[in-house]
Amino acid sequence: MTAIGPGKTISVLQITDTHLYASSGGCLLGLNTNQSLEAVMAEARLRHLPADLVLATGDLVHDGSSEAYQRTFDHLGSLGVPVYCLPGNHDEAAALRDNTGNGLIRYADHALHGNWHFILLDSTEPASEGGHLHPDVLETLETRLQAAPDTHTLVCLHHQPVLMGSRWLDTMAIDNPDDFFAIIDRHPQVRGILWGHVHQEFDQMRNAVRLLSTPSTCIQFMPRSTEFALDDTAPGYRWLILHEDGRIDTGVQRLAEIPGTIDLSSAGY
C-alpha cells in the first residue's frame, strides 16, 4: 500500500486496452497499436501531467508476450508516476505479474493515495472473453472495504459490471454482477467503479456511485451495436480528479484523429 499524504486532491489517468504485440509493428484490425499508444501517451503528457498515478485496466497486450509487456510498461513508465495494472481477457496474468516489479509499474490488489483507496480486481476467467468475480476476489473486495470504511474508494476492474446495451459485447460482461453490487451497496465509501474492455465511453450513476468506462488506446467498438462493429472515433484515455470530499471530476481525452488506418469492415478478432 502506498500513501502520498492526507487531504490531497488526486489526479489520475486511466489507460486501457492497449493491445500491444511482441513486435512493435503488430497491428490490430489494421491499426499499429504501438504507434497508437505512443500518440496517446504524447497527448497525456501534453494535457494531463503532472498526475499522481495511472490505472492500467487490462488487455495491456494482445499476444501475452513478455516483449509486449515490457514495451507497454516502457510507454506507461515514461509518465513518471506509479502505474497500477490489472489483467484483461487478452492478458496472461502470470506474465503480467512477472513483468512488473517494485518500481513505477505495480501489480497490486489495492493502494492508498491521500484519502482515496483504489481497489483493483481480477475479473478474468481462463479461456474466456467474459468476466467473472471468483469468491476469493469478492472476499478480498469485502475485506478491503471493511478495512477502510472512512476512505473514499474507487473500484477498478477490466470487464463491465453493467450492461452496455450492445448485444454482442454484453455477452462478455461480468456474469455475477449481483454478487459484486451486493458488496458495493454495503459500503457507502465507494464513490466510483472504473473499467475497460468495452473500448468506448460510459458515464452513469447507480445509487450515488459513478460508473465509468473508457476508450481504448487503439480501436473503438461501436456503441449499442447488435453485432461486432468498429467505431470511427479516435483513441483516447480518461482523466480523473478525485477530491477530498469524495467528488469525482472526470472526462475522456481523445486524439484529434485515428493515428493510422482501421479496417472498419472487420467482423471480429
N, C-alpha and C positions, 0 to 999 in steps of 0.2 A: 504494500500500500504506500502511495506517495502523497505527500501533502505540500502545498505551496503557500500556506498561511490562511488564517480565517478571514472572513469578511471581504474577500476579493471577488470582483466580477470576473468570471471565467470566460475566455474566448476559445471556442472550439471549432475545428474544421472536421467535417465528415468526408472521407474519401472512400469510394466503394466501387466494387465490381470493375476492377482494373484489367483483369483477364490477360495478364502478360504470359508470354511463352519463353521457353529456353532461349530461342533465337530472338534477337532484337528486331528481326524482320517479320516476326509472326503476325498474321492478320486474322481477325475475327470478322467473318462476313464482309471481307474486302477492306476493312479498316486496320491499319497498323496500330495495335493497341499500345505499344511502347511510345510511339510518336504522339499519340493522342494523350497519354498520361503526361508526357513531357509538357505539352501545351497547357494542360490543366494545372500542373504544378507552377508553371510560369505565371498563370493567371492568379493563382492563390498567393504567390509571393508578392505580386504587384498590388493586390487589392486587400488581402486579409492577414498580412503579417504586420506586427508580431501577433502570435497566438500562444495559448498556453498548452494545448495538446491537440492531437489528431486522433480521430476514431476511424479505423480502417475496418469496415464492416463486411468483409468476406468476398469470396471469389477474387482474391488478390492475384491468383494465377489461373491459367486455363488448362495447363498440362501437368500440374503437380510437381514440377521440376525444381530442384534446388537453385538452378541458374535463374529461373524466372523469379523465385522469391528474392534472391539477392539483388536482382535488378530492381524489383519493386521497392525493396527496402532502401536501396540507394536513392531512389526518387523521393520516397517519403522522408527519409532521414535528412535530405537536403533542406528541409524546412527548419531544422534545428530545434525541434521541440519533441517531447515524448509522444510516441505513436503507440496506441493500444490496438492490437489486432485480434480479430476473432475469425473463425473459419466459415466459409460458404460451401455450397454443394460441389463446386469445382475445385475446392482446395483439398489437399492432403493434410489433415490436421497434424499428423506426426511430423511431416516435413515442415509445416508452418512453425510448430514449436521448436524444432531442431534448428531452424534458421533464424530464430530470434535469440536475444541474449539479455544481458543486464544493462545495455546501453539505452539509446533512444528508442529502439524497436522492442516492444514488450508484448508478451502473451500472458495475460492475467485475467482472473475472473472478476476483479474489481479494482478500483483505485479511488483515492480521495484527493480532491484538489479543492483547496479552500473549504467552503461549506457545501460542496457538491460531491455526491457519491456517484460513481459510474460503475454499473454492474454489467458485465459482458457475458452473454450466454451463448453456448454452443447449441445451435438448433439443427445441426446436420444429422442426417440419417445415412448410414453406409449404403452405397449402391442406390441412392435415391436422390432425385432432384428436389423432392419435397422436404418439408421440415417437421421435426418432432422434438418436443422437450421431454427428455427422459426423466424419470423420477429423481435421479441424483442431481440433475440440473435444476429442477423445480425446488428440491430441498435446499440447494445452495442459494437460490434466489430468496427463499423464505428466510434462511439463516442470515444472509447479508442484510436484508431489510430489517429484521428484528434487531440486529446489532447496531443499527444507526437510525433509530426512529425519528430523530430530530434533524436529519441532514437531507436536504433536497436531493432527489435521486433521478438520474437518467438511466433507463434500462436499454441496453443495446443488444441486438441480435441480427442474424442475416435474413431469415425468412419473415414474410409478413404475417403478423398475428391476426389481422383482419382482412376481409375480402376486399379486393381492389376493383371489383366489377368487371373483370376480364376473365372469361370462361376458361381459357387455356392456362392463364397464369395462376388462377386461383386453385387449380389442381395441385399446385406446388406451394401452397401456404402451410403454416403450422397446422397440423392435423388434430391438435388437442388444445385449442385456444381457451376453452372454458377452464381448464386446469390452470393455465397461465393467468388469466384475468381474475380468477378467484383469489390468487395470491396478491396481485396488484391491487385489487379492491380493498384488501385488508390493511393496506399501508398507504395512508394519505400523503406521505412524504414523496411518493413517486410523482414527478412533475411531467415526465415525458418518456416516450418509447420511440426508439430510433432504429430503423432497419435499412437494408439494401435490397438485393435480389431482384427487385421489380423493374429496375432501370427506368424509373420515372419518378416524378414528384408527387407527393401526397402530404396533406396537412389538414388534419381534422382533430376535433376534441371528442373525448369519451370520458364522462364522469370527471371532468376537470383535469384530465391527463392529455397532454399534447401527443398526437400520433403523427409520426413523420417518416417519410421515405425520401430517397434522394436519387437523382440521375446517376447513371454510370459515367465513368471517365472515358467510355468508348461508345458502344452502340446503345440506342434507346428503344424501348418497347412502346408500341402504340397503346395509349391508354384506352381502356374499356373495349378492347378488341375481342372478338369471339374466338378467332384462330390466331396462331402466331403471326405477328405483324410488327415490322420495324417502323419507328417514327423518324422523321427527318429533322428533329430538333438536335441542337448541338450538345456535346458532352458538358459536364459540369461537376460541381461539388456543393455541399451545404456548409454554411457558416452559422454558428450559434453563439449568442451572448447570453450567459447564464447569470442571473442577478442574485444578489444576496437574499432577496425576499422570495425567491422561487420562480420569478417570471422568466420566460424564455423569449428572447427576440431571435428570429431566425429567417433565413432566406436562402434561395438557390442562386448561385452564380454560374452562368453558362459561358462558354466561349462564344465569340461572335459568329463563328461558323464551324461546321464539321471539318476537322483537320485531315482531310483525305476523302476517300470515296467509300460509300457503303452500298452493298447490294440490297436495295430495298425490296427486291422481289423474292428474297430468301424465305423459305418455308420452315426454317428452324436451324438448329445447330447442335 
